[in-house]
């Protein structure tokens, strides 16, 4: 979603340059327009336009804007089309107050009308402008920025964060009411942002902001207050160990390819983390639950489907997967005090997931176990416990390495639970953990090396394809869905992910001569998948196979290039490895069509809206 950055400098006059440098680290969140407000000698200069950072900077020379403080924003359109007037930051009624937001203001229509009716000059159709006018409204009443910011939150309904300042004071204020926010203190600047990467160019001394808190930034300090009563809170600076160059491509043409190639390291890091002392607490929470729900969205939901199979097979424990937005209407009233919701979100800020978290908190039914990648996120602070994905920053909008980490987490937890409840004996559990820790990193690298060229060649043969299916069976159910999502995300093709035995219940009618259908399989399930391959082939369809090589499957593809072969491995690892050829295939299909896979149209990395 949108990314805001506010900086108050002590001695600088190059605020445009530093805001563009920091804001560029938020580009992975997805955006369609860019804007910057710079303050110099008591006056605000505002420039903004639709386009990429590079395009808008070249057109408007944002990096040349002078001043010692200001706010920049990368906008992803929700309320109001992606136009210059709807781009952020915004002014208040006069060109003195300026600000920008991230999130959604749910009472946008009625509150905008209220502001207009009371004389406010509202220039755009963007809900972010209402945050600035809400502060403007209360500043007119109180003459005090602190009170105006505090009172503004009573008018604004929704999930949001914003930063705001005045030309006549050397302060910037910010609030967190449902969207991510982090601050930092450097040697000669203070900074607030939607996410950590934009802080790190200036400092590694950070403050993680929690829900219902507000900040006051001066050139020397960042003070934290509770919005409800205005009480100043003690919050110690933390030293971030995140590599400030984590958002650089490291020689790869795209972040997506870089992050696919980071997956061997991800396995080592996440398994090492899971073998720490906290794991017993997570296992106890799962064991103590009367009902278990896995709640996630998009890629994380697909990893959760794989996790459901792991829990059943190796732990004998039922895990009910649910899409985040469906959970409350489908299961909300069935929660008991002993229920556990496993909430999965890469960013820890996914609005559909936070809605479920708030539901468990407000009803006092069920506990929450978060699985997240971004330390300092809302989910981390508010879940009863959390498991880190340990992936480092995932910059590309299409998730790859976080999906991989989630799959490993579910496999590991299933084995540990199975050993504790007797589904697995200790020797078997030890063998499986050893496979994760020692074999999977090597096999992951082998799979990348082996299937990269295969996927690149296969992609070229699919250049004219606009519609296809990706089918899985058993353990590869979620894998196939994830492969289909990747193709939809970055190739802009329709690709349906489906359980392969369901294909004959309707979708089989779409198959004509040459129609491509991808089958993802394990050696255990290939006997069944052969039936589904045959159903497609006898109707002239083109069958493509992803999985280990088996002689009995070779005759079901027209050429060797239609068989993406992963290395031989234990069934336990096979579904994890199977996703890599699909990641690579989607990547090369995207490149062949001239699409930037890191920034697919209409999509955002962090979805903080309903």
C-alpha distance (Angstrom), angle and dihedral (degrees) to the residues before:
residue distance angle dihedral
X1 . . .
X2 3.80 . .
X3 3.77 117.8 .
X4 3.80 122.9 -146.7
X5 3.80 127.6 -168.2
X6 3.80 126.4 -175.8
X7 3.81 124.7 -175.4
X8 3.80 132.8 -174.8
X9 3.81 111.7 -167.4
X10 3.77 128.7 -161.8
X11 3.80 102.3 -151.8
X12 3.81 107.2 -2.0
X13 3.79 130.3 113.8
X14 3.83 97.4 -179.4
X15 3.80 98.6 81.1
X16 3.81 92.6 142.0
X17 3.78 93.3 58.3
X18 3.79 95.2 47.2
X19 3.81 94.6 43.8
X20 3.80 91.1 51.9
X21 3.80 90.8 47.9
X22 3.79 92.2 50.7
X23 3.81 96.1 39.5
X24 3.79 91.9 52.7
X25 3.81 87.8 66.9
X26 3.83 87.7 66.2
X27 3.80 95.8 54.8
X28 3.81 90.9 101.4
X29 3.80 89.3 69.5
X30 3.80 89.4 71.8
X31 3.82 125.4 -109.2
X32 3.78 143.9 175.0
X33 3.82 104.0 -161.5
X34 3.80 140.2 29.7
X35 3.79 134.0 -149.4
X36 3.79 141.2 171.6
X37 3.79 134.6 -166.2
X38 3.81 115.1 -161.9
X39 3.82 125.2 -171.2
X40 3.80 122.1 -150.4
X41 3.81 129.1 161.5
X42 3.78 92.7 -10.8
X43 3.82 96.1 -51.5
X44 3.81 130.6 105.9
X45 3.79 121.9 -139.8
X46 3.81 114.8 -163.7
X47 3.81 125.6 -166.1
X48 3.81 126.1 170.5
X49 3.78 141.7 152.0
X50 3.79 144.5 161.7
X51 3.81 114.6 -88.2
X52 3.78 143.3 61.1
X53 3.79 123.2 -44.6
X54 3.79 89.9 -104.4
X55 3.80 93.6 49.0
X56 3.80 96.3 45.6
X57 3.80 92.8 42.9
X58 3.81 90.4 51.3
X59 3.81 91.1 48.2
X60 3.81 100.2 41.5
X61 3.82 102.0 21.7
X62 3.78 92.4 -128.1
X63 3.80 92.6 170.0
X64 3.82 90.0 59.6
X65 3.82 93.9 58.2
X66 3.79 112.1 120.6
X67 3.78 129.4 -138.1
X68 3.78 145.0 94.9
X69 3.81 97.7 -111.2
X70 3.78 140.8 20.4
X71 3.79 150.4 130.5
X72 3.79 130.4 -105.3
X73 3.79 129.9 -170.0
X74 3.78 139.8 -167.1
X75 3.81 107.3 -155.6
X76 3.80 129.8 -151.8
X77 3.80 106.4 -168.0
X78 3.81 120.7 -114.6
X79 3.83 108.4 134.8
X80 3.78 107.2 33.1
X81 3.80 128.5 13.1
X82 3.81 120.5 -82.1
X83 3.82 98.0 -87.7
X84 3.78 135.4 134.6
X85 3.80 94.1 -104.1
X86 3.82 91.2 50.7
X87 3.80 93.0 47.7
X88 3.79 116.6 102.9
X89 3.03 150.9 -83.4
X90 3.81 101.4 60.1
X91 3.79 135.3 -163.4
X92 3.78 125.0 -127.5
X93 3.77 118.8 -127.4
X94 3.80 89.8 -59.2
X95 3.78 128.6 32.7
X96 3.78 92.1 -103.1
X97 3.79 102.9 79.2
X98 3.80 116.0 58.8
X99 3.81 135.1 172.9
X100 3.79 150.6 142.9
X101 3.78 137.2 -147.7
X102 3.78 145.9 -158.0
X103 3.81 122.5 -145.0
X104 3.79 135.5 28.0
X105 3.80 132.2 -56.3
X106 3.80 102.1 -148.0
X107 3.81 96.4 -165.0
X108 3.80 90.3 52.2
X109 3.82 98.1 129.5
X110 3.79 98.9 48.6
X111 3.81 95.9 37.2
X112 3.80 93.1 48.7
X113 3.81 89.0 52.5
X114 3.82 90.8 48.3
X115 3.80 90.6 52.9
X116 3.80 92.9 47.8
X117 3.81 91.4 47.6
X118 3.80 90.5 53.4
X119 3.80 93.7 51.5
X120 3.79 104.1 -93.8
X121 3.79 116.1 149.5
X122 3.82 101.3 -128.2
X123 3.78 108.2 -177.5
X124 3.81 104.9 178.8
X125 3.79 143.9 41.5
X126 3.80 90.8 -125.0
X127 3.80 118.4 114.1
X128 3.80 91.1 -143.5
X129 3.80 89.4 72.6
X130 3.81 88.9 62.8
X131 3.82 90.5 64.4
X132 3.80 90.1 58.9
X133 3.81 92.4 46.2
X134 3.80 92.0 47.8
X135 3.81 88.4 57.9
X136 3.81 89.7 43.3
X137 3.80 90.4 53.2
X138 3.78 94.4 54.4
X139 3.80 94.5 39.6
X140 3.80 87.9 58.9
X141 3.82 87.8 54.2
X142 3.81 100.3 42.1
X143 3.80 107.4 20.4
X144 3.82 86.8 -140.1
X145 3.81 123.5 108.2
X146 3.80 94.8 -156.6
X147 3.80 92.5 55.7
X148 3.80 92.4 41.0
X149 3.80 92.4 55.3
X150 3.79 92.1 44.2
X151 3.82 93.5 49.4
X152 3.82 94.0 43.8
X153 3.79 91.3 71.6
X154 3.81 90.2 64.5
X155 3.81 89.8 64.5
X156 3.80 99.0 41.7
X157 3.79 115.7 79.3
X158 3.79 119.7 -168.6
X159 3.77 141.3 48.6
X160 3.78 112.5 -56.4
X161 3.78 150.0 124.7
X162 3.79 125.5 -148.7
X163 3.79 142.8 -178.6
X164 3.79 122.7 -149.9
X165 3.80 138.8 173.0
X166 3.80 144.1 171.1
X167 3.76 127.8 -126.2
X168 3.81 92.0 -130.7
X169 3.84 97.6 55.8
X170 3.82 131.2 57.0
X171 3.80 92.4 -132.5
X172 3.78 138.1 99.0
X173 3.80 121.4 -160.9
X174 3.80 126.9 -157.7
X175 3.80 136.2 -176.9
X176 3.80 134.1 -161.0
X177 3.79 114.4 -149.8
X178 3.79 104.3 154.0
X179 3.82 104.3 -33.1
X180 3.78 129.9 85.5
X181 3.80 121.7 -85.8
X182 3.80 133.6 170.2
X183 3.82 131.5 172.6
X184 3.78 136.5 -158.4
X185 3.79 139.8 -163.3
X186 3.80 118.0 -144.9
X187 3.77 133.1 179.2
X188 3.79 93.7 -89.5
X189 3.82 105.1 4.9
X190 3.76 143.1 51.2
X191 3.79 119.2 -149.1
X192 3.80 139.9 -171.6
X193 3.78 124.6 -167.8
X194 3.78 146.3 163.2
X195 3.79 91.5 -111.3
X196 3.78 141.8 15.3
X197 3.84 100.6 -109.5
X198 3.80 92.2 70.9
X199 3.82 91.1 51.1
X200 3.79 95.4 53.8
X201 3.83 98.8 70.0
X202 3.82 86.4 66.5
X203 3.80 105.4 30.8
X204 3.79 147.1 -13.6
X205 3.82 92.5 -145.7
X206 3.79 103.4 100.3
X207 3.79 142.8 175.3
X208 3.80 119.4 -150.7
X209 3.80 110.6 -145.1
X210 3.78 122.2 -145.8
X211 3.78 132.6 -148.7
X212 3.82 115.5 -71.0
X213 3.80 95.2 20.6
X214 3.80 132.9 122.6
X215 3.79 133.2 -158.7
X216 3.78 136.3 -146.0
X217 3.79 113.8 -158.1
X218 3.80 120.7 -162.5
X219 3.81 126.5 170.0
X220 3.81 89.5 -92.2
X221 3.80 108.2 31.6
X222 3.79 150.7 19.1
X223 3.80 115.3 -137.2
X224 3.80 122.1 -164.6
X225 3.82 123.4 -148.6
X226 3.78 136.0 179.6
X227 3.79 107.3 -116.6
X228 3.80 95.4 -147.9
X229 3.80 96.1 64.9
X230 3.81 104.7 3.2
X231 3.79 93.0 -116.4
X232 3.79 115.2 160.3
X233 3.80 111.3 -120.8
X234 3.77 128.7 -149.9
X235 3.78 109.2 -123.9
X236 3.77 121.2 170.0
X237 3.77 121.8 -142.7
X238 3.80 114.3 -111.1
X239 3.78 125.4 -150.9
X240 3.79 109.8 -124.4
X241 3.80 115.4 -140.6
X242 3.81 93.2 -167.2
X243 3.79 112.3 124.7
X244 3.83 106.3 -109.0
X245 3.81 88.1 -145.5
X246 3.82 92.4 55.6
X247 3.79 89.3 107.5
X248 3.81 93.1 58.0
X249 3.80 121.8 98.2
X250 3.80 96.8 -126.5
X251 3.80 94.9 -143.6
X252 3.81 96.5 -44.8
X253 3.81 117.5 121.0
X254 3.82 91.3 -128.9
X255 3.78 137.6 18.8
X256 3.80 90.3 -124.3
X257 3.80 92.4 62.2
X258 3.80 90.8 43.8
X259 3.79 91.1 52.4
X260 3.81 93.4 47.4
X261 3.80 87.1 54.4
X262 3.81 91.3 49.4
X263 3.81 91.7 62.7
X264 3.84 96.1 94.3
X265 3.80 88.5 57.5
X266 3.80 91.2 44.2
X267 3.82 89.7 58.8
X268 3.80 92.1 52.8
X269 3.79 93.1 46.5
X270 3.80 98.0 46.2
X271 3.81 95.3 44.5
X272 3.80 89.5 48.9
X273 3.80 89.5 51.6
X274 3.81 92.6 47.4
X275 3.80 90.8 54.2
X276 3.81 89.6 62.9
X277 3.78 127.8 103.7
X278 3.83 96.6 -93.3
X279 3.80 93.3 68.9
X280 3.80 94.2 80.6
X281 3.81 89.8 59.9
X282 3.82 91.9 53.1
X283 3.79 91.3 47.7
X284 3.80 91.7 50.2
X285 3.80 91.4 51.3
X286 3.81 89.7 53.9
X287 3.80 93.5 44.9
X288 3.81 93.0 49.1
X289 3.82 93.4 52.5
X290 3.78 120.2 103.5
X291 3.82 91.0 -158.0
X292 3.79 129.0 18.2
X293 3.80 125.1 -151.0
X294 3.79 126.6 -173.7
X295 3.81 107.9 -154.1
X296 3.80 120.2 -172.4
X297 3.79 144.9 128.8
X298 3.79 134.8 -127.6
X299 3.79 114.2 -27.4
X300 3.81 92.5 5.1
X301 3.80 89.8 55.2
X302 3.79 90.3 54.5
X303 3.80 90.5 51.4
X304 3.80 86.6 49.6
X305 3.79 90.9 56.0
X306 3.80 88.7 54.5
X307 3.80 87.6 47.7
X308 3.79 90.9 53.9
X309 3.80 89.8 58.6
X310 3.79 91.0 47.9
X311 3.81 92.3 51.1
X312 3.79 91.5 49.6
X313 3.80 96.6 44.7
X314 3.80 102.4 40.8
X315 3.80 104.2 22.8
X316 3.80 103.7 28.0
X317 3.81 88.5 -132.6
X318 3.83 124.1 134.4
X319 3.79 114.5 -129.1
X320 3.81 118.3 -174.5
X321 3.83 112.9 -147.1
X322 3.79 118.6 -150.2
X323 3.77 135.0 177.2
X324 3.80 108.6 -116.8
X325 3.79 97.5 -118.5
X326 3.80 92.7 46.7
X327 3.77 97.8 49.7
X328 3.80 102.2 85.1
X329 3.84 96.9 45.9
X330 3.82 91.4 42.3
X331 3.80 103.1 38.5
X332 3.81 109.0 2.2
X333 3.80 96.0 105.3
X334 3.81 93.6 44.9
X335 3.80 95.6 63.7
X336 3.79 117.8 113.9
X337 3.77 131.0 -170.6
X338 3.79 88.4 -95.2
X339 3.81 96.2 52.3
X340 3.79 120.4 110.7
X341 3.79 124.5 -152.5
X342 3.80 113.6 -159.0
X343 3.81 100.9 -155.0
X344 3.80 115.9 -161.7
X345 3.81 122.4 -164.9
X346 3.80 128.1 148.2
X347 3.79 92.2 -152.2
X348 3.79 96.5 34.4
X349 3.81 85.4 -135.4
X350 3.82 102.9 82.2
X351 3.79 103.9 139.2
X352 3.82 96.1 -144.5
X353 3.81 89.1 54.5
X354 3.79 94.4 45.8
X355 3.82 88.6 51.8
X356 3.81 88.6 59.9
X357 3.80 90.9 46.1
X358 3.81 90.5 52.9
X359 3.80 90.0 47.5
X360 3.80 92.3 56.5
X361 3.80 89.9 46.6
X362 3.80 96.2 47.9
X363 3.82 96.0 44.3
X364 3.83 92.9 39.0
X365 3.78 86.4 -137.0
X366 3.75 116.9 131.6
X367 3.77 135.4 -3.7
X368 3.79 127.8 -104.7
X369 3.78 131.6 -129.8
X370 3.79 112.3 -172.3
X371 3.79 125.3 -153.0
X372 3.80 107.4 -163.6
X373 3.77 145.0 150.8
X374 3.80 104.5 -153.0
X375 3.78 112.7 78.0
X376 3.80 111.2 -146.3
X377 3.81 93.4 32.3
X378 3.80 124.8 138.2
X379 3.80 92.2 -107.4
X380 3.79 91.1 53.0
X381 3.80 92.9 52.2
X382 3.80 97.4 43.3
X383 3.81 107.8 35.2
X384 3.81 116.1 95.0
X385 3.81 87.0 -118.9
X386 3.78 135.9 -10.5
X387 3.80 139.7 -151.2
X388 3.82 115.5 -147.4
X389 3.80 118.5 -136.3
X390 3.82 89.7 -147.0
X391 3.81 93.1 -149.1
X392 3.77 102.2 129.8
X393 3.77 115.3 -132.1
X394 3.77 115.9 -25.0
X395 3.78 104.0 -152.5
X396 3.80 104.7 174.7
X397 3.80 113.3 86.7
X398 3.84 93.3 -130.1
X399 3.80 106.4 72.7
X400 3.79 117.7 -128.7
X401 3.78 114.7 144.6
X402 3.81 93.7 38.1
X403 3.81 89.6 55.4
X404 3.79 87.9 50.8
X405 3.80 92.1 50.1
X406 3.80 92.1 48.5
X407 3.81 91.4 51.7
X408 3.81 90.4 51.7
X409 3.81 91.5 47.4
X410 3.80 92.2 53.6
X411 3.80 92.3 46.3
X412 3.82 91.9 50.0
X413 3.81 94.6 46.4
X414 3.81 91.0 48.6
X415 3.80 91.8 53.7
X416 3.80 93.6 47.5
X417 3.79 91.8 47.9
X418 3.79 91.0 46.9
X419 3.79 91.1 53.2
X420 3.80 92.3 48.2
X421 3.81 94.9 49.8
X422 3.80 96.6 39.6
X423 3.79 98.8 -109.6
X424 3.81 86.7 119.0
X425 3.78 126.5 32.2
X426 3.80 117.2 -127.1
X427 3.80 95.5 -105.4
X428 3.80 92.5 53.4
X429 3.80 91.9 46.0
X430 3.79 90.2 50.4
X431 3.82 90.5 49.7
X432 3.80 92.5 51.7
X433 3.79 93.7 47.5
X434 3.79 88.5 49.7
X435 3.79 89.0 53.6
X436 3.81 90.0 54.5
X437 3.78 95.5 44.6
X438 3.79 101.2 39.9
X439 3.81 111.5 15.8
X440 3.80 102.9 36.1
X441 3.84 97.3 61.5
X442 3.83 90.4 52.6
X443 3.80 93.9 43.2
X444 3.79 90.8 47.7
X445 3.79 90.5 56.2
X446 3.80 90.6 44.9
X447 3.79 90.3 52.3
X448 3.81 92.6 50.3
X449 3.80 91.1 48.4
X450 3.81 94.7 43.9
X451 3.78 101.1 43.2
X452 3.81 100.2 36.0
X453 3.82 95.1 83.4
X454 3.81 90.9 37.6
X455 3.81 91.9 53.7
X456 3.79 92.5 45.7
X457 3.81 91.9 53.9
X458 3.78 93.3 44.0
X459 3.81 91.0 50.4
X460 3.81 90.5 59.9
X461 3.80 91.1 56.6
X462 3.81 90.1 53.9
X463 3.79 95.3 51.7
X464 3.81 94.8 113.5
X465 3.81 95.3 40.7
X466 3.81 115.7 113.4
X467 3.79 100.0 170.4
X468 3.82 134.3 33.8
X469 3.80 144.2 141.4
X470 3.80 132.3 -120.4
X471 3.81 113.0 -157.3
X472 3.79 132.0 -169.2
X473 3.76 135.1 -179.4
X474 3.80 129.0 -154.1
X475 3.78 109.9 -31.1
X476 3.80 92.2 11.9
X477 3.80 95.2 56.3
X478 3.81 94.2 99.8
X479 3.81 91.5 36.9
X480 3.81 92.2 59.2
X481 3.80 91.5 47.0
X482 3.78 89.7 51.8
X483 3.80 92.0 49.2
X484 3.79 90.3 51.4
X485 3.80 91.3 49.3
X486 3.80 91.5 52.6
X487 3.80 91.1 53.5
X488 3.79 91.5 48.2
X489 3.81 92.4 46.6
X490 3.78 101.1 50.8
X491 3.82 107.3 14.4
X492 3.83 95.0 45.6
X493 3.81 89.5 -135.6
X494 3.73 125.3 133.9
X495 3.80 104.7 -111.4
X496 3.77 118.7 167.3
X497 3.78 120.1 -152.1
X498 3.80 111.1 -151.1
X499 3.78 144.2 159.4
X500 3.79 102.7 -96.3
X501 3.82 96.9 -131.0
X502 3.82 88.0 56.9
X503 3.79 92.6 58.3
X504 3.79 92.4 83.3
X505 3.81 90.6 54.2
X506 3.80 94.3 79.3
X507 3.82 113.8 -45.5
X508 3.82 92.1 74.9
X509 3.81 86.4 78.1
X510 3.79 89.6 73.2
X511 3.81 93.9 64.0
X512 3.81 116.2 108.2
X513 3.79 132.7 155.8
X514 3.79 109.8 -44.1
X515 3.80 95.4 2.2
X516 3.85 105.2 152.7
X517 3.80 122.3 -128.0
X518 3.81 120.9 176.6
X519 3.82 117.0 -148.9
X520 3.81 119.7 -161.7
X521 3.78 114.0 -163.5
X522 3.79 148.4 162.4
X523 3.79 124.4 -139.3
X524 3.80 89.4 -109.0
X525 3.80 93.8 58.5
X526 3.81 101.7 34.4
X527 3.82 91.6 97.8
X528 3.80 88.4 65.9
X529 3.79 96.0 37.7
X530 3.83 89.1 57.6
X531 3.81 87.8 68.2
X532 3.78 90.7 54.3
X533 3.80 92.6 45.0
X534 3.79 89.0 53.6
X535 3.81 92.2 51.3
X536 3.79 89.6 58.6
X537 3.81 97.9 40.5
X538 3.80 96.7 51.2
X539 3.80 86.9 57.6
X540 3.80 92.6 52.9
X541 3.78 97.0 -101.3
X542 3.79 123.7 149.0
X543 3.81 111.3 -117.5
X544 3.81 121.5 -154.7
X545 3.82 120.0 -171.5
X546 3.81 129.7 -153.0
X547 3.80 116.4 -170.2
X548 3.79 144.5 64.5
X549 3.76 116.6 -31.0
X550 3.81 114.9 -94.8
X551 3.81 124.6 174.6
X552 3.80 90.9 -138.5
X553 3.82 90.9 59.1
X554 3.81 98.0 47.4
X555 3.80 93.7 82.0
X556 3.80 90.4 57.5
X557 3.81 94.1 70.0
X558 3.79 125.5 65.5
X559 3.80 94.5 -139.7
X560 3.79 138.9 13.8
X561 3.81 88.3 -111.5
X562 3.82 90.0 66.8
X563 3.81 91.3 63.4
X564 3.82 113.3 77.5
X565 3.79 100.9 -163.5
X566 3.79 122.1 -157.2
X567 3.84 120.1 -163.4
X568 3.77 119.3 -85.8
X569 3.78 111.0 -92.3
X570 3.78 144.8 149.7
X571 3.81 115.8 -66.6
X572 3.80 86.6 -115.5
X573 3.82 90.8 66.7
X574 3.78 100.4 32.3
X575 3.84 99.0 87.3
X576 3.81 90.7 48.8
X577 3.82 92.5 53.0
X578 3.81 94.1 44.1
X579 3.79 93.2 72.0
X580 3.83 94.1 63.5
X581 3.85 97.4 72.6
X582 3.81 88.5 49.5
X583 3.80 91.9 50.8
X584 3.79 90.2 50.1
X585 3.80 94.0 44.0
X586 3.79 92.1 53.7
X587 3.81 90.4 46.1
X588 3.81 94.2 53.4
X589 3.81 93.0 42.4
X590 3.81 87.8 53.9
X591 3.81 93.1 49.1
X592 3.80 92.0 47.9
X593 3.80 89.2 56.9
X594 3.78 94.1 49.5
X595 3.81 94.5 -110.5
X596 3.80 122.9 142.8
X597 3.82 101.2 -126.7
X598 3.80 92.6 -161.5
X599 3.81 93.7 62.3
X600 3.82 110.4 31.4
X601 3.78 114.9 -176.1
X602 3.82 120.1 -91.9
X603 3.82 93.5 7.9
X604 3.78 133.7 111.5
X605 3.79 132.1 -161.5
X606 3.79 95.5 -138.6
X607 3.81 115.9 37.2
X608 3.78 107.5 -158.6
X609 3.81 95.2 163.5
X610 3.80 132.3 82.9
